[in-house]
Amino acid sequence: MSGLVEQMAAKALKLNIPLSVQLDLTYRCNERCIHCYLDHDDHGEMTTAEIKDLLDQMAEAGVFYLTISGGEIMMRRDFFAILEHARARTFCVNLKTNGVLIRKKEAERLRELGVERVQISIYSHRAEVHDAITKMPGSFRQSIEAVRFLRAQGLRVTMANVLMNQNASDYQSVRALAKELDARFIMDPTITPMMDGDRSILNLNVDQTALREVFRDGTLVGNVEEFCATPRGVDTEALDLLPCSAGHTACYVSPYGDVYPCVQFPLPSGNVRRTKFVDIWRDSPQLKEVRSITLRDMPSCSQCAHGATCTRCPGLAYLEGNMRGPSSQDCEKSYARTGIPSENYKAKRASPRSLQSLNLVQIQGLQPAVRDFSPKVPEASAAGASL
Amino acid sequence: MKNYRYVARSKAIAARALGDETMVMSSTDSTLYTLNEVASVIWAAADGVTPLDEIVATKICAQYDIAPEVALKDAEALVEGLAGHGLLLLSDQPLVPPGNSTREAS
């Protein structure tokens, strides 16, 4: 982040302003990616009017960065009406899409509306690999065409590559393709559980060997020595660290109006169909609880050598059953980076227990709008996972 | 000699008030700017139909202890600078850019 962006984020934190929101317009999609964490049925999406009203509320609340995502955003016939409204409210709009429905006309409209950046998922430079992941024949060609249409309009494009077993050896070539198309390249090495709690897709995650290779690729991580350095442990100052921006200066709103701290942190915190966005942001007991947690409050992580430098995701920890607990996937990453096991990792080795036997959180967000929002940790079963 | 009287926010920007400051990002090159309290007042009032001298008189001089001619000179430097970055439009005629009848967060 630039200094100015950091300053603004710090000020937003101090003023309790939701600087960034991700709004998913729909979970419907024209692709069926094997690693996707969503179900693709429509459980009662917000109407155009509801979304426009929500955008008005978010502008009033101080939201500046608006990421519009899905599902596939262009599956909504009112997508451009929503985007137009968002830009009229002067949000800085980023879009996440597979690009399949973006042709020249759509790219022109996106430019006219002043979209900040468009992120398109590209899983491989090989069409057959990409299409096998999306389960949509021809999707690679269409997504790459979309990148070209957007770049031809001068729009900034990010090609996002999710690393999994199926494409583990392709990321360098995808990056080269991004360079050729004058697009930014980002890579995410983490497959996350499905929003309904099903962890079976975690089997797609690459193994430690592949992770280690990625983390030692200087072209990706910069200074390898620094990136993979031995953790310095947790000092007093580090104990007051906040986990991330989720719930602090950022949140997520689902197509059904459910508010969560983050798209990856599905703790039901309110619904904009019943409560004003700003009231949820300020008064939700769930968001207040999230905000109250520092490293000091995490029994395992505060004692871990990686505590101050770990990329621990509180949402993934929540999905494992405890938002103050460790996120095993991030423990894996810390280990792959440094070769030093986390406290959680060591405990698991000492007392091996499959994630199948953990009391996993069942996500509440995929149900019709009218429901009780009292905190719940219902029983759930996992379809199987390995760590 | 200035050849404009009216100022309007460009539609090629993203903007939001953050406390007494305002964040403004140019859609053209993604550069982020912050406006201080006084500049934010002018920004918020730059509706394309209120003359700059009126904005200065009613929004600045009425609130801050500053001589009108000094305030106007400073305001002109500000809006010309912002216009140079494509964030504001200047005109000798009233103007409201299409799609830019925005409601700024307070």
Interface residues (C-beta under 8 A of the other chain):
Chain A: S2 L4 V5 Q7 M8 K11 A12 L15 I17 L19 D56 A59 E60 A61 G62 V63 F64 E84 R87 A88 R89 T90 F91 C92 V93 G114 V115 E116 R156
Chain B: R9 K11 A12 I13 A14 A15 R16 A17 L18 G19 E21 M23 M25 S27 S30 L32 T34 G99 N100 S101 T102 R103 E104 A105 S106
